[in-house]
Amino acid sequence: MNTNEGSAGRFHTMQRKAVRISPGAVVRYSYLDEDKRFPLVIEPAVDSVNLPGWATANREQLAARLLQHGAILFRNFNVNSASHLDQFIQATSGQPLQYQERSSPRSQVSGNIYTSTDHPPNEPIFLHNEQSYNLTFPLRIFFFCTQPAEHGGATPIADTRKIFNRISTEVRERFIEKKYMYTRNFGDGFGLSWQTAFQTTDKSAVEDYCRRNDIRWEWKSNGRLRTQQVRRAVAYHPRTGEPAWFNHLTFFNFSTLEPAARETLSVLFSEEDLPNNTYYGDGSPIEPKVLEELRAAYRQETVSFPWQRGDILMLDNMLASHGREPYSGQRQVLVGMAEPYNWELIPTHKQM
């Protein structure tokens, strides 16, 4: 089970405010919440605006707005297919990326456009930053709603700069010093197989990937695999220098699972064999009160809004975390990622 589905907490219901439009402009800007200003909303001000074309012409402006706000919602444009999402990603960020070192079940829709997740609809997914556990991760992630759920199914988001500021200095400094360790077990009937996660059936290819990406590995009996990787919990954005709480340590921690899932896994596995878990970087356990402080920081900064068909949500992956509410009825939200970036290029605490 790779869900790490804690409740995303109390969501803020948004109301549209403060529409701004300049004479001759083809788009207008507003906020769902004037106080939080997160996310920024961009809508057409005239009929028949071609979103990829407009984005191409305004690429630098969009980049600056994304760095400022962390999240932009494009609403009421004429977009309705995976190819439209692909075109928009290319217009703003270059070619969409392949989904590598997978942790969430996804279906490929077209090219490098995927379903956002194929996790069961009744399970919430706690907020996280896409592939922050990878040595190379996407700087941008895009969500595109082709079918809103009948009930629920929002993609809650939170500003990781504000999450960072909510966490006590003591806890932040502890993780800056120690980092965190992500431990993963494959092949026990829960979560993705290592063949799916690494997109290969060749053990030597897995070992080569782990060697190149600073991952320790251990082959267990019956073809099972255990991996461990130590990653930083705090990142300084390469374009703004701002500190952000950029990690998977809360998302993958066993304690963040829903109570029923924790109980089931506790019966089936010893701690070292759990499908996913996180520790301090030296392997010592993270205190329960620290984990609850982290979850509370996410909950306090989480905002949520109902999807509308055709919505595109563009996130700076370092500045905005995302999750998923449970839902009922048919729902389809597609995802694409862009702009690969390597942890080794990000300044450390001492360099700032």
FIGU-126681 format. One line per 2 residues: number of its first residue (from 1); their letters; for each residue x, y, z of C-alpha. Coordinates in steps of 0.25 Angstrom, whole numbers, padded with zeros to 4 digits, always signed. Layout:
<nodes>
NUM) a) X Y Z  ...
</nodes>
This chain:
<nodes>
1) mn) +0000 +0000 +0000  +0006 +0013 -0005
3) tn) -0005 +0022 -0001  +0000 +0030 +0011
5) eg) -0014 +0035 +0012  -0016 +0043 +0024
7) sa) -0027 +0053 +0025  -0023 +0066 +0018
9) gr) -0031 +0073 +0029  -0040 +0085 +0029
11) fh) -0041 +0090 +0015  -0043 +0105 +0012
13) tm) -0055 +0107 +0003  -0052 +0118 -0007
15) qr) -0060 +0129 -0012  -0056 +0137 -0025
17) ka) -0052 +0151 -0022  -0045 +0163 -0028
19) vr) -0045 +0161 -0043  -0035 +0170 -0050
21) is) -0035 +0172 -0065  -0027 +0183 -0073
23) pg) -0033 +0190 -0085  -0030 +0181 -0097
25) av) -0026 +0169 -0089  -0030 +0155 -0094
27) vr) -0029 +0149 -0080  -0034 +0153 -0066
29) ys) -0027 +0150 -0052  -0034 +0147 -0039
31) yl) -0033 +0139 -0026  -0042 +0129 -0020
33) de) -0038 +0135 -0007  -0033 +0149 -0006
35) dk) -0026 +0147 +0007  -0018 +0135 +0003
37) rf) -0016 +0138 -0011  -0014 +0124 -0014
39) pl) -0016 +0119 -0025  -0016 +0130 -0035
41) vi) -0028 +0129 -0045  -0026 +0132 -0060
43) ep) -0039 +0132 -0069  -0041 +0137 -0083
45) av) -0047 +0151 -0084  -0051 +0149 -0098
47) ds) -0056 +0138 -0106  -0048 +0127 -0113
49) vn) -0034 +0130 -0106  -0025 +0119 -0110
51) lp) -0018 +0115 -0097  -0005 +0109 -0102
53) gw) -0004 +0120 -0112  -0006 +0131 -0101
55) at) +0003 +0123 -0091  +0014 +0123 -0102
57) an) +0013 +0138 -0104  +0013 +0141 -0089
59) re) +0023 +0130 -0084  +0032 +0139 -0076
61) ql) +0020 +0146 -0069  +0014 +0133 -0066
63) aa) +0027 +0128 -0060  +0028 +0140 -0051
65) rl) +0014 +0139 -0046  +0016 +0124 -0043
67) lq) +0028 +0127 -0035  +0020 +0138 -0027
69) hg) +0008 +0129 -0024  +0013 +0115 -0026
71) ai) +0000 +0111 -0032  -0009 +0116 -0044
73) lf) -0023 +0111 -0048  -0026 +0112 -0062
75) rn) -0042 +0112 -0063  -0052 +0113 -0074
77) fn) -0042 +0112 -0086  -0046 +0102 -0097
79) vn) -0038 +0090 -0093  -0044 +0076 -0093
81) sa) -0033 +0066 -0096  -0020 +0060 -0092
83) sh) -0014 +0066 -0105  -0018 +0080 -0100
85) ld) -0011 +0078 -0087  +0002 +0073 -0094
87) qf) +0001 +0085 -0103  +0000 +0094 -0091
89) iq) +0011 +0088 -0084  +0020 +0089 -0096
91) at) +0016 +0104 -0097  +0020 +0107 -0083
93) sg) +0030 +0097 -0079  +0036 +0088 -0090
95) qp) +0034 +0074 -0092  +0026 +0066 -0082
97) lq) +0034 +0056 -0074  +0033 +0041 -0073
99) yq) +0028 +0036 -0059  +0040 +0029 -0053
101) er) +0043 +0022 -0039  +0028 +0021 -0038
103) ss) +0021 +0021 -0024  +0007 +0023 -0029
105) pr) -0001 +0014 -0038  -0004 +0022 -0051
107) sq) -0009 +0019 -0065  -0002 +0025 -0077
109) vs) -0013 +0033 -0085  -0004 +0038 -0097
111) gn) +0011 +0040 -0098  +0015 +0045 -0084
113) iy) +0001 +0049 -0079  -0004 +0040 -0069
115) ts) -0016 +0038 -0059  -0013 +0046 -0047
117) td) -0014 +0033 -0038  -0022 +0020 -0039
119) hp) -0023 +0019 -0024  -0036 +0014 -0019
121) pn) -0046 +0026 -0018  -0050 +0024 -0004
123) ep) -0036 +0027 +0001  -0031 +0041 +0003
125) if) -0016 +0044 -0001  -0008 +0053 +0008
127) lh) -0001 +0065 +0003  +0013 +0063 -0003
129) ne) +0022 +0069 -0014  +0023 +0060 -0026
131) qs) +0035 +0051 -0026  +0043 +0059 -0016
133) yn) +0049 +0046 -0012  +0055 +0045 -0026
135) lt) +0069 +0050 -0028  +0063 +0057 -0040
137) fp) +0049 +0062 -0039  +0040 +0071 -0047
139) lr) +0040 +0086 -0044  +0026 +0087 -0050
141) if) +0014 +0078 -0049  +0000 +0080 -0056
143) ff) -0013 +0074 -0053  -0025 +0075 -0063
145) ct) -0039 +0071 -0060  -0047 +0064 -0071
147) qp) -0058 +0059 -0062  -0061 +0064 -0048
149) ae) -0065 +0054 -0038  -0080 +0054 -0034
151) hg) -0076 +0056 -0019  -0062 +0060 -0014
153) ga) -0050 +0058 -0022  -0043 +0071 -0020
155) tp) -0028 +0073 -0021  -0024 +0080 -0008
157) ia) -0012 +0089 -0009  -0003 +0096 +0001
159) dt) +0008 +0106 +0000  +0021 +0099 +0005
161) rk) +0027 +0113 +0008  +0016 +0115 +0018
163) if) +0017 +0101 +0023  +0032 +0103 +0026
165) nr) +0029 +0115 +0034  +0018 +0108 +0042
167) is) +0028 +0097 +0047  +0036 +0100 +0059
169) te) +0050 +0105 +0058  +0055 +0093 +0066
171) vr) +0048 +0083 +0057  +0053 +0090 +0044
173) er) +0067 +0090 +0049  +0067 +0076 +0053
175) fi) +0063 +0071 +0039  +0072 +0081 +0033
177) ek) +0083 +0074 +0041  +0079 +0060 +0040
179) ky) +0071 +0059 +0027  +0061 +0048 +0026
181) my) +0061 +0033 +0021  +0051 +0027 +0012
183) tr) +0050 +0012 +0014  +0042 +0004 +0003
185) nf) +0039 -0011 +0002  +0034 -0017 -0011
187) gd) +0028 -0031 -0014  +0020 -0034 -0002
189) gf) +0006 -0032 -0008  +0004 -0017 -0005
191) gl) +0007 -0005 -0013  +0015 -0005 -0026
193) sw) +0024 -0017 -0030  +0039 -0013 -0033
195) qt) +0036 -0016 -0047  +0026 -0006 -0048
197) af) +0033 +0005 -0040  +0046 +0004 -0048
199) qt) +0039 +0000 -0061  +0048 -0012 -0063
201) td) +0049 -0027 -0060  +0064 -0027 -0060
203) ks) +0070 -0027 -0046  +0083 -0022 -0051
205) av) +0076 -0010 -0057  +0070 -0007 -0044
207) ed) +0083 -0008 -0037  +0089 +0002 -0047
209) yc) +0078 +0012 -0045  +0080 +0011 -0030
211) rr) +0095 +0013 -0031  +0093 +0025 -0040
213) nd) +0082 +0031 -0031  +0088 +0029 -0017
215) ir) +0079 +0018 -0013  +0083 +0007 -0004
217) we) +0077 -0007 -0008  +0076 -0021 -0003
219) wk) +0070 -0033 -0010  +0062 -0041 +0000
221) sn) +0056 -0055 -0002  +0046 -0059 -0013
223) gr) +0051 -0047 -0022  +0046 -0036 -0012
225) lr) +0054 -0023 -0011  +0057 -0013 +0000
227) tq) +0062 +0001 -0003  +0066 +0012 +0006
229) qv) +0069 +0027 +0002  +0073 +0039 +0010
231) rr) +0068 +0052 +0005  +0067 +0066 +0010
233) av) +0054 +0071 +0016  +0056 +0086 +0013
235) ay) +0059 +0092 -0001  +0064 +0106 -0005
237) hp) +0057 +0109 -0018  +0067 +0110 -0029
239) rt) +0060 +0123 -0035  +0056 +0130 -0023
241) ge) +0065 +0125 -0011  +0052 +0123 -0002
243) pa) +0052 +0112 +0007  +0041 +0101 +0005
245) wf) +0037 +0089 +0012  +0039 +0080 +0001
247) nh) +0039 +0065 +0004  +0031 +0052 +0006
249) lt) +0035 +0049 +0020  +0021 +0052 +0026
251) ff) +0014 +0046 +0014  +0021 +0032 +0014
253) nf) +0022 +0031 +0029  +0014 +0019 +0034
255) st) +0006 +0028 +0045  +0000 +0036 +0034
257) le) -0008 +0025 +0029  -0023 +0024 +0032
259) pa) -0025 +0016 +0045  -0031 +0004 +0038
261) ar) -0019 +0003 +0028  -0009 +0004 +0040
263) et) -0016 -0007 +0047  -0016 -0016 +0035
265) ls) -0002 -0014 +0032  +0003 -0015 +0047
267) vl) -0003 -0029 +0047  +0003 -0034 +0034
269) fs) +0017 -0027 +0035  +0028 -0024 +0045
271) ee) +0033 -0010 +0044  +0045 -0012 +0036
273) dl) +0036 -0019 +0025  +0025 -0009 +0024
275) pn) +0023 -0005 +0010  +0027 +0010 +0013
277) nt) +0032 +0017 +0025  +0041 +0029 +0028
279) yy) +0052 +0032 +0039  +0062 +0042 +0042
281) gd) +0074 +0041 +0032  +0082 +0033 +0042
283) gs) +0071 +0023 +0043  +0065 +0027 +0057
285) pi) +0050 +0028 +0058  +0043 +0041 +0057
287) ep) +0035 +0045 +0069  +0020 +0044 +0069
289) kv) +0019 +0058 +0074  +0028 +0063 +0063
291) le) +0020 +0056 +0052  +0007 +0062 +0057
293) el) +0013 +0076 +0057  +0016 +0073 +0043
295) ra) +0002 +0068 +0039  -0004 +0080 +0046
297) ay) +0005 +0090 +0038  +0000 +0084 +0025
299) rq) -0015 +0084 +0030  -0014 +0099 +0034
301) et) -0009 +0103 +0020  -0018 +0094 +0012
303) vs) -0027 +0100 +0002  -0037 +0092 -0006
305) fp) -0047 +0096 -0017  -0057 +0087 -0026
307) wq) -0052 +0083 -0040  -0059 +0088 -0052
309) rg) -0058 +0081 -0065  -0046 +0087 -0073
311) di) -0038 +0093 -0061  -0023 +0092 -0062
313) lm) -0016 +0094 -0049  -0001 +0098 -0051
315) ld) +0008 +0096 -0039  +0022 +0100 -0036
317) nm) +0025 +0086 -0030  +0035 +0092 -0020
319) la) +0026 +0103 -0015  +0012 +0095 -0015
321) sh) +0009 +0082 -0009  -0003 +0074 -0014
323) gr) -0012 +0062 -0009  -0026 +0057 -0013
325) ep) -0039 +0056 -0005  -0048 +0043 -0006
327) ys) -0059 +0043 -0016  -0071 +0036 -0022
329) gq) -0075 +0035 -0036  -0067 +0036 -0048
331) rq) -0055 +0045 -0048  -0043 +0047 -0057
333) vl) -0032 +0056 -0054  -0019 +0055 -0063
335) vg) -0005 +0059 -0059  +0007 +0063 -0066
337) ma) +0021 +0067 -0061  +0032 +0076 -0067
339) ep) +0046 +0083 -0064  +0054 +0072 -0058
341) yn) +0063 +0077 -0047  +0074 +0070 -0038
343) we) +0075 +0071 -0023  +0090 +0073 -0024
345) li) +0088 +0086 -0031  +0080 +0092 -0020
347) pt) +0087 +0100 -0009  +0089 +0094 +0005
349) hk) +0085 +0101 +0017  +0100 +0105 +0019
351) qm) +0101 +0111 +0006  +0089 +0121 +0007
</nodes>
